[in-house]
């Protein structure tokens, strides 16, 4: 079967498309899954270029959706023919967080889903939302669940709240859609007027071009009568956190879910303390939270935004599109 592996030196031009033996029969508690789709996340890109070190020969991609083709003994949750989607943190099934690194994350600490079939424990997967294609299902593992946990699990967004999202990547668009489904007002930022118009079409109430308005926190305050927003889904990190603190209301909440602009930087501690802002960081979510998110998807009719789709042997090209920031929503990988 076809598979992609990472080779050293870690470069997008050095991704190895090769063949490996198909898996055999699943053991007790395991399922055999034919993988049909994955999607790209910043985490996948960081692993592919060596920014997050992993061993040579690692199979990348954290997201995987497909169909169950065989069951091991003792598996009762799924049956042959069921559509399933992977979990980002398979060891964290429910309850409070049990992970602090990526040692068990598919595509990083263990092999991922850039291949045609896998045998994994059944509880490494959940069912796919009703009516979803495999490409759509593969978007919820990382990006969708991150946005769900940020806004619903941690921030407990309610009707009338204001939410700030940054950019038009997978997490941000999911956050926009979830916030609107919860009855919140959404302010969206982007450097592209074209993307800002598309964000409006998805329901954004206000938009800010951060290239044109470099002090975009002031624009946020102007839109909120000087109060600031209730919740911020912070995907930038170093380069944006300072202005997020300025844009957040007294007693508001910033969910730090990404580091697109850097891994470290200064924090305006006096302003953070004085405005009594709650700053939280986390890694995606648990299997139980993913199952809750799927029920919400089926209730609200939420559909992910898929920018484009590439074949598995075009993975390097897909990563290049992601790195160039040309995408709007998720980039899907057909397998």
C-alpha positions in Angstrom: 0.0 0.0 0.0 1.0 3.6 -0.6 2.5 5.6 2.3 4.4 8.9 2.9 7.4 8.9 5.3 9.6 11.8 6.6 13.2 11.7 5.6 16.2 13.6 7.1 17.0 16.4 6.3 13.4 17.4 7.0 12.3 19.3 3.9 9.0 19.4 2.0 10.9 18.3 -1.1 12.2 15.3 0.8 8.9 13.6 1.6 9.2 10.0 0.6 6.3 8.4 -1.2 6.8 4.7 -1.1 5.1 1.3 -0.6 4.8 -0.8 2.5 3.1 -4.1 3.3 -0.6 -3.8 4.1 -1.5 -4.5 7.7 -2.8 -8.0 8.6 -5.6 -8.8 11.0 -6.5 -6.6 14.0 -5.8 -8.0 17.5 -8.0 -7.9 20.5 -9.6 -4.4 21.0 -8.3 -3.2 17.6 -9.8 -2.2 14.3 -8.5 -2.2 10.7 -9.4 1.1 9.0 -9.1 1.9 5.3 -8.0 5.6 5.4 -9.6 7.8 2.7 -8.8 11.3 3.8 -6.6 13.5 6.0 -6.2 17.3 6.4 -3.3 19.6 7.1 -2.6 21.4 10.4 0.2 23.7 11.4 1.4 21.0 13.7 1.8 18.6 10.7 3.8 21.2 8.8 6.1 21.9 11.8 6.8 18.1 12.0 7.4 17.8 8.3 10.0 20.6 8.2 11.7 19.4 11.4 10.6 22.3 13.6 9.1 19.6 15.9 11.7 16.9 15.9 10.6 13.3 15.2 12.4 10.2 14.1 13.3 9.6 10.4 10.7 7.3 8.7 7.8 8.7 10.7 4.5 8.6 8.9 3.0 12.1 9.2 -0.5 13.6 9.5 -2.5 13.7 12.7 -6.0 13.5 11.1 -7.4 10.4 9.5 -10.9 9.4 8.4 -12.0 6.2 6.7 -14.0 3.0 7.0 -13.7 0.0 9.4 -12.9 -3.1 7.3 -12.2 -5.6 10.1 -12.6 -6.0 13.9 -10.5 -7.6 16.5 -12.1 -9.6 19.3 -13.9 -7.6 22.0 -14.7 -4.6 19.8 -18.4 -3.7 20.2 -18.4 0.1 19.6 -17.9 -0.3 15.9 -18.9 -2.7 13.2 -17.5 -3.4 9.7 -18.6 -0.7 7.3 -18.7 2.1 10.0 -17.1 5.5 9.0 -14.7 6.6 11.7 -12.3 9.5 12.3 -9.1 9.6 14.4 -8.4 11.3 17.8 -5.5 13.7 18.2 -4.7 12.5 21.8 -5.7 8.8 21.8 -4.5 8.3 25.4 -6.8 11.0 26.7 -10.2 9.5 26.6 -12.1 11.7 29.0 -11.9 13.9 32.1 -9.2 16.4 32.9 -6.1 16.6 30.7 -3.6 13.8 30.8 -1.2 14.9 28.2 1.5 17.6 28.1 3.4 16.8 24.9 3.0 15.1 21.5 4.5 11.7 22.5 1.4 9.8 21.5 0.1 12.2 18.8 -0.3 10.4 15.4 2.0 11.9 12.9 4.5 13.1 15.6 5.2 10.8 18.6 3.7 7.8 16.7 2.9 7.1 13.1 0.1 9.1 11.6 -2.4 8.7 8.7 -0.5 9.5 5.5 -1.1 5.9 4.3 -3.9 3.7 3.0 -4.7 1.5 6.0 -4.0 1.2 9.7 -4.6 -1.1 12.6 -5.2 0.8 15.8 -7.1 0.4 19.1 -10.8 1.0 18.5 -10.8 3.8 21.1 -8.3 5.8 19.0 -11.3 6.7 16.8 -14.8 8.1 17.0 -17.7 7.8 14.6 -18.0 10.4 11.7 -20.7 13.0 11.9 -23.8 11.9 9.9 -23.7 13.1 6.3 -20.0 14.1 6.4 -17.7 13.1 3.6 -14.3 11.6 4.6 -12.6 14.9 3.7 -15.0 16.8 6.0 -14.6 14.3 8.8 -10.8 14.6 8.7 -11.0 18.3 9.6 -12.5 17.8 13.1 -9.7 15.8 14.7 -7.4 18.7 15.3 -8.7 22.1 14.1 -12.4 21.5 14.8 -11.9 20.1 18.3 -9.5 22.8 19.2 -12.0 25.5 18.4 -14.8 23.6 20.1 -12.8 23.2 23.3 -11.6 26.8 23.2 -15.1 28.3 23.0 -17.5 25.8 24.4 -15.6 23.6 26.9 -13.2 26.2 28.3 -14.9 29.6 27.6 -18.5 28.5 27.8 -19.5 31.0 25.2 -23.2 32.1 25.4 -25.5 34.2 23.3 -24.6 37.9 23.4 -20.8 37.3 24.0 -18.2 38.8 21.7 -15.5 36.6 20.2 -12.3 37.6 18.3 -10.8 35.2 15.8 -7.5 35.6 14.0 -7.0 34.8 10.4 -8.8 32.3 8.1 -7.1 29.0 8.9 -8.9 25.8 10.0 -9.1 26.6 13.7 -10.2 30.2 13.2 -13.0 29.4 10.7 -14.3 26.6 13.0 -14.2 29.1 15.8 -16.2 31.6 13.8 -18.8 29.0 12.9 -19.1 27.6 16.5 -19.3 31.1 18.0 -22.2 32.1 15.6 -24.0 28.8 16.3 -23.8 29.8 20.0 -25.3 33.2 19.4 -22.1 35.3 19.8 -20.9 38.4 17.9 -17.7 37.7 16.0 -14.9 40.1 15.1 -12.4 38.6 12.5 -9.0 39.7 11.5 -7.0 39.0 8.3 -4.5 40.7 6.1 -6.6 40.0 3.0 -9.6 42.0 2.0 -10.8 39.1 -0.1 -10.6 36.7 2.9 -12.3 39.2 5.1 -15.3 39.3 2.7 -15.4 35.5 2.8 -15.4 35.6 6.6 -18.3 38.0 6.4 -20.1 35.5 4.2 -19.6 32.9 7.0 -21.2 35.2 9.6 -18.4 37.5 10.9 -20.1 40.6 12.2 -17.1 42.9 12.0 -13.7 42.5 10.2 -10.3 44.2 10.6 -7.4 44.2 8.1 -4.5 44.0 10.5 -2.0 45.0 7.7 -4.0 48.2 7.2 -4.7 48.7 10.9 -1.5 47.5 12.5 -2.7 48.5 16.0 -5.8 46.3 15.5 -6.5 46.2 19.3 -7.6 49.8 19.0 -10.0 48.9 16.3 -11.4 46.1 18.5 -11.9 48.5 21.3 -13.6 51.0 19.0 -16.1 48.3 17.8 -16.9 47.3 21.4 -17.4 50.9 22.8 -14.0 50.7 24.6 -14.9 47.5 26.5 -13.1 44.8 24.6 -14.2 41.3 23.6 -15.2 38.5 26.0 -13.2 35.8 24.3 -10.2 35.6 22.0 -9.1 32.4 20.1 -5.4 33.2 20.0 -3.6 31.3 17.2 -0.7 33.7 16.6 1.2 33.5 19.8 4.3 35.7 20.2 3.4 38.3 17.5 -0.3 38.8 18.4 -0.7 38.0 22.1 0.2 41.6 23.3 -2.5 43.1 21.2 -5.0 40.4 22.2 -4.4 41.4 25.9 -5.2 45.0 24.9 -8.3 43.9 23.0 -9.8 41.7 25.7 -12.3 43.1 28.2 -11.6 43.2 32.0 -12.2 39.7 33.2 -12.2 38.3 29.7 -10.6 35.1 28.4 -7.8 34.4 25.9 -7.4 30.8 24.7 -3.9 30.4 23.5 -4.1 27.5 21.0 -1.4 28.3 18.4 2.1 29.8 17.9 2.0 30.7 14.3 4.2 33.8 14.8 6.8 32.3 17.2 7.4 30.2 20.3 8.4 32.9 22.8 8.1 36.6 23.5 7.3 39.2 26.1 3.9 39.4 27.8 2.5 42.6 29.2 2.1 41.2 32.7 0.8 44.5 34.3 -1.9 44.8 31.7 -2.8 41.1 32.0 -3.0 41.4 35.8 -4.7 44.7 35.9 -7.4 43.7 33.4 -7.8 40.4 35.3 -7.7 38.4 32.0 -7.7 34.6 32.1 -5.0 33.3 29.7 -5.2 29.6 29.0 -3.2 27.2 26.9 -4.1 23.7 25.8 -3.5 20.9 23.3 -6.6 20.0 21.3 -9.0 17.9 23.4 -10.1 14.5 24.6 -12.0 11.7 22.8 -15.1 12.5 24.9 -14.9 16.1 23.9 -14.7 15.0 20.2 -17.8 13.0 20.6 -19.6 16.0 22.2 -18.5 18.1 19.2 -19.8 15.6 16.7 -23.2 15.7 18.4 -23.2 19.5 18.2 -22.3 19.3 14.5 -25.2 17.0 13.8 -27.5 19.3 15.8 -26.4 22.6 14.2 -25.7 21.5 10.7 -22.2 22.9 10.8 -20.0 22.1 7.8 -16.3 22.7 7.5 -14.8 24.9 4.9 -12.4 23.0 2.6 -10.0 25.1 0.7 -8.6 22.5 -1.7 -7.8 18.8 -2.0 -4.5 17.1 -2.9 -3.6 13.5 -3.5 -1.3 11.7 -1.1 1.6 11.9 -3.5 1.1 15.7 -3.7 1.6 16.2 0.1 4.6 18.4 -0.4 2.7 20.7 -2.7 -0.2 20.8 -0.3 2.2 21.8 2.5 3.7 24.6 0.3 0.2 26.0 -0.2 -0.3 25.9 3.6 3.0 27.6 4.3 2.3 30.4 1.8 -0.9 31.2 3.6 -2.9 30.9 0.4 -5.6 28.6 1.9 -8.9 29.6 3.4 -10.1 26.9 5.7 -8.7 23.4 5.6 -6.5 21.6 3.0 -7.7 18.1 2.5 -5.5 15.1 1.5 -7.2 12.3 -0.5 -5.8 8.9 0.2 
